[in-house]
């Protein structure tokens, strides 16, 4: 089985459905403190039940250390929360709204790796699902993503959040880092997997 780093896990409600079948070791990173607590409890339960090595870290990941954000908390248990305010998202998913803002301070992945003594070479898979800030997250690795066997990112071809990265720019960056997508987007908002060229 593979090991992964998953950035933007919310409360990690999918841990028992998808992750547990694919990965025996995983670091999940979540920005919202309340979601982090739920995710940590799920990871602890999963480890006790199945002998996996799941750990959870509470960080907001962007490409800047020490920057304070008014983080936009969404009504769907935080799953649509973002550093960016909702734009077209409000029209497409009318039942999801921003319910409050929370001041959070960001960290780059290079900093998080150092603070937590993480050896990136121990992980083959990288998953990034951060509601529009995926490019910020990827750049915060300072290029240390080339060893990953697969990178899965959430992409958007419409501006669901004001100021978010769109698919073309994200795809161009990953291609410049030596990755190629496994398939074309099947809808305007979906997850894509990239492999080394």
C-alpha positions as CSV (number, residue, x, y, z in Angstrom):
1,X,0.0,0.0,0.0
2,X,1.0,3.6,-0.6
3,X,1.6,6.5,1.7
4,X,0.2,10.0,1.1
5,X,0.1,13.6,2.2
6,X,-3.4,15.1,1.9
7,X,-3.8,18.9,2.3
8,X,-7.3,20.2,2.9
9,X,-9.0,17.2,4.6
10,X,-11.8,19.2,6.3
11,X,-13.2,16.7,8.9
12,X,-11.8,13.7,6.9
13,X,-15.1,12.1,6.6
14,X,-13.9,10.0,3.7
15,X,-11.2,8.3,5.7
16,X,-13.0,5.1,6.0
17,X,-14.2,4.9,2.4
18,X,-11.3,5.9,0.2
19,X,-8.1,6.5,2.1
20,X,-8.3,3.4,4.2
21,X,-8.4,1.1,1.2
22,X,-5.4,2.8,-0.5
23,X,-3.0,4.1,2.1
24,X,-1.5,2.6,5.2
25,X,0.2,5.8,6.2
26,X,-1.0,9.3,5.6
27,X,-0.5,12.9,6.9
28,X,-3.7,14.9,6.7
29,X,-3.4,18.7,7.0
30,X,-6.4,20.9,7.8
31,X,-6.7,24.7,8.4
32,X,-9.9,25.0,10.5
33,X,-9.2,24.1,14.2
34,X,-12.7,22.5,14.8
35,X,-12.4,20.4,11.6
36,X,-8.9,19.4,12.6
37,X,-10.2,18.0,15.9
38,X,-12.9,15.9,14.2
39,X,-10.3,14.7,11.7
40,X,-7.8,13.8,14.4
41,X,-10.5,11.7,16.2
42,X,-11.3,9.8,13.0
43,X,-7.6,9.1,12.4
44,X,-7.1,7.9,15.9
45,X,-10.1,5.5,15.6
46,X,-8.9,4.3,12.2
47,X,-5.4,3.6,13.5
48,X,-6.7,1.7,16.5
49,X,-9.1,-0.4,14.4
50,X,-6.9,-1.2,11.5
51,X,-3.3,-0.6,12.5
52,X,-2.7,2.3,10.0
53,X,-0.4,5.3,10.6
54,X,-2.6,8.3,10.1
55,X,-1.7,11.6,11.6
56,X,-3.4,15.0,11.4
57,X,-1.8,18.5,11.5
58,X,-3.5,21.8,12.0
59,X,-2.1,24.3,9.5
60,X,-3.3,26.7,6.9
61,X,-1.0,26.1,3.9
62,X,-0.3,28.8,1.4
63,X,2.9,30.1,-0.2
64,X,3.6,32.6,2.5
65,X,4.7,32.1,6.1
66,X,3.1,34.1,8.8
67,X,0.4,35.8,6.7
68,X,-3.0,36.4,8.5
69,X,-6.1,35.5,6.5
70,X,-9.8,36.1,7.1
71,X,-10.6,32.4,6.4
72,X,-14.1,32.0,5.0
73,X,-15.9,29.1,6.8
74,X,-18.6,27.3,4.8
75,X,-21.9,25.9,6.0
76,X,-21.3,22.3,4.8
77,X,-19.2,21.3,7.8
78,X,-16.4,23.4,6.4
79,X,-15.9,21.4,3.2
80,X,-16.2,24.5,1.0
81,X,-14.1,26.8,3.2
82,X,-11.4,28.8,1.5
83,X,-9.0,31.7,1.8
84,X,-11.0,33.2,-1.0
85,X,-14.6,34.5,-0.8
86,X,-17.2,32.6,-2.7
87,X,-18.1,33.9,-6.2
88,X,-19.9,31.6,-8.7
89,X,-20.0,28.9,-6.0
90,X,-22.9,30.7,-4.4
91,X,-25.0,30.5,-7.6
92,X,-24.1,26.9,-8.4
93,X,-24.5,25.4,-4.9
94,X,-27.2,27.6,-3.4
95,X,-27.5,25.6,-0.2
96,X,-23.9,26.2,0.7
97,X,-22.9,29.6,2.1
98,X,-20.2,31.4,4.1
99,X,-21.3,31.5,7.7
100,X,-18.4,33.2,9.4
101,X,-14.8,34.3,9.0
102,X,-11.9,33.0,11.2
103,X,-8.5,34.6,11.5
104,X,-5.9,32.0,10.6
105,X,-2.1,32.4,10.0
106,X,-0.6,30.5,7.0
107,X,2.5,28.4,6.7
108,X,4.5,27.1,3.7
109,X,4.9,23.4,3.3
110,X,8.7,23.8,3.5
111,X,8.2,25.2,7.0
112,X,5.7,22.5,8.0
113,X,8.0,19.8,6.8
114,X,10.9,21.2,8.9
115,X,8.7,21.8,12.1
116,X,7.4,18.2,12.0
117,X,10.5,16.4,10.8
118,X,8.7,15.0,7.7
119,X,10.7,13.1,5.2
120,X,8.8,13.8,1.9
121,X,10.5,10.8,0.3
122,X,8.4,8.5,2.6
123,X,5.3,9.6,0.7
124,X,4.4,8.6,-2.8
125,X,1.1,10.4,-3.2
126,X,0.1,14.1,-2.8
127,X,-3.5,15.2,-2.6
128,X,-4.4,18.9,-2.6
129,X,-8.0,20.0,-2.2
130,X,-8.0,23.6,-0.8
131,X,-10.8,25.3,-2.6
132,X,-9.0,27.4,-5.1
133,X,-5.6,27.8,-3.5
134,X,-4.0,24.6,-4.9
135,X,-1.3,26.5,-6.8
136,X,-0.3,28.4,-3.7
137,X,0.0,25.1,-1.8
138,X,2.1,23.4,-4.6
139,X,4.5,26.3,-4.9
140,X,5.1,26.3,-1.1
141,X,7.0,23.0,-1.5
142,X,9.8,24.9,-3.3
143,X,9.9,22.4,-6.1
144,X,10.1,19.4,-3.8
145,X,7.2,17.5,-5.4
146,X,9.0,15.8,-8.3
147,X,9.5,12.5,-6.4
148,X,5.7,12.0,-6.0
149,X,4.4,9.1,-8.0
150,X,1.0,10.8,-8.3
151,X,-0.4,14.2,-7.5
152,X,-4.2,14.7,-7.3
153,X,-5.6,18.2,-7.3
154,X,-9.0,19.7,-7.4
155,X,-9.4,21.9,-10.5
156,X,-11.9,24.5,-11.5
157,X,-12.6,26.0,-15.0
158,X,-15.0,28.6,-13.5
159,X,-14.2,31.2,-10.8
160,X,-16.1,29.5,-7.9
161,X,-14.0,31.7,-5.5
162,X,-12.9,35.2,-6.1
163,X,-9.2,35.2,-7.1
164,X,-8.8,31.5,-7.2
165,X,-6.4,29.6,-9.5
166,X,-8.1,28.2,-12.6
167,X,-7.4,25.0,-14.4
168,X,-5.2,26.3,-17.2
169,X,-2.7,28.0,-14.8
170,X,-2.6,25.0,-12.5
171,X,-2.1,22.6,-15.3
172,X,0.6,24.7,-16.8
173,X,2.5,24.7,-13.5
174,X,2.3,21.0,-13.0
175,X,3.5,20.4,-16.5
176,X,6.4,22.7,-15.9
177,X,7.3,20.6,-12.9
178,X,7.4,17.4,-15.1
179,X,3.9,16.0,-14.5
180,X,1.3,15.1,-17.1
181,X,-2.4,14.6,-16.4
182,X,-3.9,11.2,-16.7
183,X,-7.1,12.5,-18.4
184,X,-8.8,15.7,-19.4
185,X,-11.4,17.3,-17.0
186,X,-14.8,15.6,-17.3
187,X,-16.6,18.6,-15.8
188,X,-15.8,22.2,-14.9
189,X,-15.0,21.3,-11.3
190,X,-13.4,17.9,-10.5
191,X,-10.2,16.2,-9.3
192,X,-7.4,15.4,-11.7
193,X,-4.5,13.0,-11.2
194,X,-1.0,13.8,-12.5
195,X,1.9,11.5,-13.0
196,X,5.6,12.1,-13.7
197,X,6.2,12.5,-17.5
